[in-house]
Amino acid sequence: CTVDSEVALRVGGDFFFDPQPGDSPVKLVLIAGGVGINPLFSILLHIADLHGYQEGKGNGYKMGTVKLYYSAKNTSELLFKKNILGLMNAFPGKITCRFHVTQQSSQICKELQPHVTGK
């Protein structure tokens, strides 16, 4: 987003991402904290499936990009972090993530370091 961009926000409740063939691609920003990653991780997996499906079939799905911002107290509480890193590697530039830790006291592993901000 840029200054003055129009965005739609949804907090809590039942939500999903279900694009249809022929829909215009959208840029998604997913924001999660702690265990709130669960439904967003499901959406992320669905997007990865559609990216793979789109590349293989030419079926009318036009996927945009997704940026995940995910915060927890420390890296050990970042659920699905290895899976998320795998998705970023599988779909470079299409799926990205920034992890944020608020109370990290130990060294951050090298694999996560370029993707983590915070203490």
N, C-alpha and C positions, 0 to 999 in steps of 0.2 A: 504494500500500500504506500501511497504517497500522501502528502498533506492534501486535504480536501477530497480524498477518495471516499466513496460511499461504500460502507461495509454493513453486512448483516450479522448480528450477534445473537447467539442463543445460549442461555445458561440453564443447565439442569434439564430435567424432564426426559421424555422419550425423543430421541433424534436419530437420524440416519442419513446416509448419502446414497442415493439411488439414481444415478444418471441413466439416461436412456440413449440408445443409438440415435445419432442425428442431433443430440443436444449440443449446444456450444460448449467448448471447454471452459472450465472455471478454475480460478486460483483459490485454493483453500488454505486457510490458516487455522490450525487446530491448537488449542491452548489447554494444557492439562496440569494438574497438581496432584502429586501422590497417587492414590489408587484411582483417582478420576481418569487415569489413562485408559482404563478398561474399555469403555465404549469407543474411545477415539482410536485405540489400537485396532479394534475391529474394523473401523472405517479405513484406517491406514492399510490393513491387509486387503480389503476390498478394492481399494484404489490400486494397489500393487497388482492384484489379479487382473483388473481391467487394463492396466498399462501393458502387462504381458499378453493379454488377449488381443488388445488393439494392435500390438506390433506383429503378432503372428497371423492375424486373420483379415485385417482390413474390413472390419465388420460394422463400421459406422460410429464406433465409440471414439470420441475425441477428448482425451484426458488432458487436463491442465496440470499445474504443479500443486504440490502440497508442502506446506511448511508446518512442522510440528514444534511447538515450544512447550517444554515439559520440565516442571520444577519439582524438586523433592529436597528433603533435609540433607541428604548425602547421596553419593553415587550408588551405594548399596541398596538404597530405597527406590532407585529408578527401575521400575518394573519393565520387562521386555527390552532392556537397553541393547542387548546383543542382537535381538531380532530386528530392532529399529536400525542399528548400524548395518545389518545385512541388507535391509531394504534400501538404505541410502546407497550402498555399494552396488546393488543390483540395478538401481534406477537413478544414476547420478544426474543431478540437476532437476529431476522430476520430483524426487522425494528428499527433503532435507529436514534436519532436526537441530535444534539448539537445546541442550540440557542446561538447567540452572540449578545449582545447589546452594542452600542457604546456611548450612551448618557443617560443612565438610572440614574435618580436622586432620584426616590422613591424606597421603599423596594420591592424586588422581591417576589411574592407570593410563599408559600412553595411548591405548586404543581410543579412550574417551576424551583425552586432553584437548584435541582441536575442536571438540563440539561442546565443551562445558564452560560456562561462566559462573561466577559467584565466588564464594570464599573457599 
